[in-house]
Amino acid sequence: MTATDPVANLQTLIRCPSVTPAEGGALTALDAMLTPLGFTVDKVTAREEGTADIENLYARLGHDGPHLMFAGHTDVVPVGDEAAWTHPPFAAEIAKGELFGRGAVDMKGGIACFVAAVARHIEKNGPPAGSISLLITGDEEGPAINGTVKLLQWATERGERWDACLVGEPTNPDRLGDMIKIGRRGSLSGRITVHGVQGHAAYPHLADNPVRGIVQLTQALMDPPFDGGTDDFQPSNLEVTTVDVGNPATNVIPAKASASFNIRFNDSWTVDTLRVEILRRLDAAAGNGRLRPGREPVKYDIVWADRPSHVFLTRNNALIASLSSAVETVAGRSPALSTTGGTSDARFIKDYCPVVEFGLVGQTMHMVDERVAVADLETLTAIYETFIDRWFAHAGS
């Protein structure tokens, strides 16, 4: 059963140039691995006006519960300067114990190891005492409109239900076994535009410089801190990511200035309460006359970005304990239970079942010469196989 070899699985997947939104043959290759194992495989193309069509894959082995889902993505980010790569980004070459290629750790490597783990489980024990499914998207690295969200909806409408999910994102910062993600901070973005009055820089009393206003507002967003963190999450943090005036002239006061921001927030907040607090800060700062003495309050408007991500924390002891003990048994270290980092598709899955994340070491993800230690592929496969055994033992008890 060739699917038992994670290295061969990963080489096959890397050799499919699946840069978002291209499928690149990766889902077809995954279908060829899963079908001989007894999975029923469906490919689902999701569409929305104004966006690229995305091919996704859903595969299920078994008909009864308990039902374990593995989720991930075969799409990858662009390679950048291909000439800068030591080995071609889609050749999947091995050198000095490392396998090179775009997607090696983010996250074709996790998929390759999970498929190998399932194949080994079947080879040793026969089909699982329940069901295993793979929910694989081609739109995680893109806008995430035609990917996991729509695939979950499609599967749910067909009657699919899950008891737990493991996402194979690269969660480990330094060594395999360092970290399991048991939650994620929320993410909220917006854009503020301050409206002034254009004029000559030598006659500021005849104009109203919006740059002064945008400085007041952005400072209020960044200071004071929103909170000091919670038992499970680090402090919420807001960053101003752009400040734009669009004014090429040095002697003209511009008519408007804009700033974009993003806040990663913990469970002290919801999207709604955070919006209220941000507006409170902006309104208070708009009336501050320190940079604009004698002026009316700053005139501004704000546009919130679509699809904010909500904070979540998984508290499913059977899921966390099964994975933690598998990591300890195979890798020999006790993984930290973390909520750090950015967002992932777990933010969508958490509305359907408990979800955790564990995968490879992420140090080279999105970089030139993205690569994974061959030894880590074998270790992760062993962790996943042990986890499968223990999760079904817990879930079936």
Buried (B, 14 or more C-beta within 10 A) or exposed (E): EEBBBBBBBBBBBBBBBBBBBBBBBBBEBBBBBBEEBBBEBBBBEBEEEEBBEBBBBBBBBBEEBBBBBBBBBBBBBEBEEEEEBEBBBBEBBBEEEBBBBBBBBBBBBBBBBBBBBBBBBBEEEEBBBBBBBBBBBBBBBBBBBBBBBBBBBBBEEEEBEBBBBBBBBBBBBEEBBBBBBBBBBBBBBBBBBBBBBBBEEEEEEEBBBBBBBBBBBBBBBBEEEBBEBBEBBBBBBBEBEEBBBEBEEEEEBBBBBBBBBBBBBBBBBBBEEBBEBBEEBBBEBBEBEEBBEEBEBBBBEBEEEEEBBBBBBBEBEBBBEBBBBBBBEBBEEEBBBBBBBEBBBBBBBBEBBBBBBBBBBBBBBBBBBBBBBBEBBBBBBBBBBBBBBBBBEBBEE
